[in-house]
Amino acid sequence: MAEKPIYAAGLDAGSSKTRLVVCALEEGRLRLLGCASVGSQGWVKGRIFDQRAITDSVLAVLSEVEATAGISVDSVVVGMGGPTVRGANSRGVLEMGYLREIDQRDINRVVDRATRVQLQEDRMLLQLFPQDFVVDEHPGHRDPRGMEASRLEINVHLVMTSVQEHSTLVTAVNQAHLTVDETIFEGLAACYAAVLPEERRQGIAVVDIGAQSTEMVVYYGDSMHVASTIKICGDHFTRDLAQGLCLSFEDAELVKLEYGGALEESSAANAVVDLPTPESREHRHAQRRFVNGILEARAAELFRFVRSELARVGMEHALIGGVFLTGGAARLPDLCDVAERILPCQARFGLPCQVRNGMLTGIQHW
């Protein structure tokens, strides 16, 4: 009798696009069954303001995926980001009383104590990431089970978010007739999609630049050290162009996508950009260097925030693996060059797994 297939579905309810991917788990690998993307509604500055609009976006993308994959999707893992997500370090301590062997129950107890932190109002624990165990004052252990000790400590990184924002997102997905299996930090999802495990051990940062929010995670060894959000996002680049060129937001977005780059010097001195203008107005243009100069200033500000986050945890010189840029707004040309000017490490774009014959086979960088 053939085994019942195991399906996995991931939903990215982003502020610009709502995306859904459905895969089947076969022999330890994922086979892509279908994916779709639709425009998002209901978000302002990375936060939900219209729950029903988000439900409509999820229903639209669900309909497309089910038609492509030929299956009915009942449950999803949902990514969550935005300005309400914050990370913080915590520690749990377990006095065992006498020298004995550490077992799984001790691990569970010390982890539970690490999560007993006083949260502010409207805050909840989204995810917990162990960093290392300290066994009788000896740090740096990944798995202390089987070791003998009288005292066990654990260092963890806690990712927290808004209770209201989390509840609203889950309810919006539920109203699209989907069960939410789990919610995860979108920065973490981008890290696992675009960075290999051996690269994470070298020390890396992933900056996931979205339309209305930017998430950042930092790994060193096998441990997460930073999970945070940065207040510069893709829409800031567009607004800068709209103000600098006297355009509407929509026209500025078109100019950014068609002509924009993050380095002013990359454009020829005589290159010009035709600006969208109403029929009632005289045709206008702008120097391409001026356009890119506006974008370069905002890109530099973004990576200065990244540098300050790294400095806060003493890791500005520890990223041997470099910085990976992901997200829709990271497609801006020359963004890696700006990152390398400000951050003391290499920068590259991270792309998700390649798909060959419907199978997810590996990760590529460019």
Stockholm file with secondary structure:
# STOCKHOLM 1.0

chainA/1-366         MAEKPIYAAGLDAGSSKTRLVVCALEEGRLRLLGCASVGSQGWVKGRIFDQRAITDSVLAVLSEVEATAGISVDSVVVGMGGPTVRGANSRGVLEMGYLREIDQRDINRVVDRATRVQLQEDRMLLQLFPQDFVVDEHPGHRDPRGMEASRLEINVHLVMTSVQEHSTLVTAVNQAHLTVDETIFEGLAACYAAVLPEERRQGIAVVDIGAQSTEMVVYYGDSMHVASTIKICGDHFTRDLAQGLCLSFEDAELVKLEYGGALEESSAANAVVDLPTPESREHRHAQRRFVNGILEARAAELFRFVRSELARVGMEHALIGGVFLTGGAARLPDLCDVAERILPCQARFGLPCQVRNGMLTGIQHW
#=GR chainA/1-366 SS CCCCCEEEEEEEECSSEEEEEEEEEETTEEEEEEEEEEECCSEETTEESCHHHHHHHHHHHHHHHHHHHCSCCCEEEEEECSTTCEEEEEEEEEEEEEEEECCHHHHHHHHHHHTCCCCCTTEEEEEEEEEEEEETTEEEESCCTTCEEEEEEEEEEEEEEEHHHHHHHHHHHHTTTCEEEEEEEHHHHHHHHHSCHHHHHTCEEEEEECSSCEEEEEEETTEEEEEEEESCCHHHHHHHHHHHHTCCHHHHHHHHHHHCCSCGGGSCTTCEEEECCCTTSCCEEEEHHHHHHHHHHHHHHHHHHHHHHHHHTTCTTCCTTEEEEESGGGGSTTHHHHHHHHSSSCEEEEEEEEEETTEEEEEEEC
#=GC SS_cons         CCCCCEEEEEEEECSSEEEEEEEEEETTEEEEEEEEEEECCSEETTEESCHHHHHHHHHHHHHHHHHHHCSCCCEEEEEECSTTCEEEEEEEEEEEEEEEECCHHHHHHHHHHHTCCCCCTTEEEEEEEEEEEEETTEEEESCCTTCEEEEEEEEEEEEEEEHHHHHHHHHHHHTTTCEEEEEEEHHHHHHHHHSCHHHHHTCEEEEEECSSCEEEEEEETTEEEEEEEESCCHHHHHHHHHHHHTCCHHHHHHHHHHHCCSCGGGSCTTCEEEECCCTTSCCEEEEHHHHHHHHHHHHHHHHHHHHHHHHHTTCTTCCTTEEEEESGGGGSTTHHHHHHHHSSSCEEEEEEEEEETTEEEEEEEC
//
